[in-house]
Amino acid sequence: MLHVGFQIRDVSLALDKYLTQLAIKHDAENLDGPQGAVLFFLHTHRGVEIVQKHIEQFLSIQKSAASGLIKRMEKNGFISVQPHPNDKRYKLIAITELGEQKYETIIDFLATTEDLITDGISSQDLALFKKVLQKIKENVCSIEHQE
């Protein structure tokens, strides 16, 4: 029997592979990672002024990584970037209509995936699994902070 860490890694790799294949099939390539997460963030924060710093914090990434990500997403037409009307140091980031369409595609195939991967698992077992997984995450985070 594999150690828990290896099992989590194996499941994560298998799920990542499946989601990548599904994303390609649904013309949503590159949206199963950070770009998809940004679309989710922007969709759920519609009407709120979002600047790069918010995305950096949401994804826990550095300024340079966020800058590159935002440039790629703007080039792909998923987001718009406009100067902040009150503070020229900042740029407002918003989801575009194409970004919304891609977001809906992602949500649809994530819902399908959720149904497939939880098939045959009772709601009680799933709740327990989520609780245990959260505890493992907390344990890992506490180890990171100790070093």
N, C-alpha and C positions, 0 to 999 in steps of 0.2 A: 504494500500500500504506500502510495506517495505521501510525502509530507504535505501539509495543508498549503504551504506557500507554493509548492510545485503544482498542486491541483488548481489553485487560483490562477496561476500563470497559464496553465494549459487551457483552462476554460476561457480566459481572456484572449489568448492567441486564436483559439478556434472561433470565438465570437467576432473578433476583429476581422478575421479572414472572411467569415460569412457576410458581415456588414459591408466590407469592401466590395465583394462580389455583387451584393444586392444594390449598392450605390451605383456601380457601373451599369447594372441592368436597368436602373431607373434614371439614368443620365444625371446622377447626383454625385459624380466622382469628386473626391476631395472634400466632401461635405460630411463625412462620417467622423471627422476629427475636429480640430479647432474652428474651422470655418462653419461647420454645422452648429457648434456650441455658440459661436458669435451670433448666428442667425436666431438661435433659440433665445439668447439673451436680449437681442434687439427686439424680437417679436414680443417677448413678455414685458418689455419696458417701453412699449410704444407710448408716445406722448411725454416721455421723460427725456430731458437733455442728456445725451450720452456722449462722452468724450473718450479719448484713447485710454486715459487713466482707469476708467471704469472697466474696460475690456482687460487691461493688464491685471487688475485685481480679481476679476471674475475667473480668468484663466490661470492666475498665478504665474504670469510670464513677465519677462523683462521688457522694457520699453522698446528695444530694438526688434525683438520678436513680434511684438504687437504692431509696430510700425510696418513691418514687412507683410504681416497678415492682412492688415487693413488695406495696404496698397494692392495686394493680390485680389482681395474681395471687391475693391472698387473697380479694378480693371475688368473683373469678371461680370460686373454689373449687379452684384448682390447687395451692395451698400452704396450710399451716397455720402460724400464728405464735403461739408460746407464750413466756411469760417464762422466762428461764434460771433453773433452780432455785438456782444458787449465786451468780449475779451479776445483780441486777435491772436493771443498765444494758443488758443484752443480751437479745435475743429469739431463740429458736431457730426456725429455719425448716426445714420438712419438706415433702416432696411428699405430696399426698393421693392417694386412690384415683383420683379424677377426673384429677388431674395425671398419674398413671401411665398412665391410658388415653390421654390426649392425647399423652404421650411416645411410647407405642407407635405411635400414628397417625403421628406425625412421623417416627419411625424407618422405618416401612413406606414412606411416600412418599419419604423421602430415599434409601432403597435402590433404589426404582423409578427415581427420577431419576438416580441414579448409573449404573444400567444403561443408561438411555437416552442420557445425555450421553457415555458412554465407548464406546458401540457402535461397532465397527469400528476401535477403537484397540488396538494390541497392548499387552501388559503391559509390554514393554520401552519402547515410546513413552510410555506413561502414566507409568512410573517416571522417565523422562527429563524429561517435562513437569513432574512434581511437583518434581523437583530444581531445574529452571530457575526455576519459580515461587517456590520457597523462596528462591533466590538473589536474585531480583528483590525479594522482600519484605525480605530482609536489607539490600539496597542502599537501599531506600526508608527503612527504619528508621534506617540510618546517616546518611542525609541529614537526617532529622528531628532527630537528636541533634546534628548539626553546627551547626544554626541556633540 
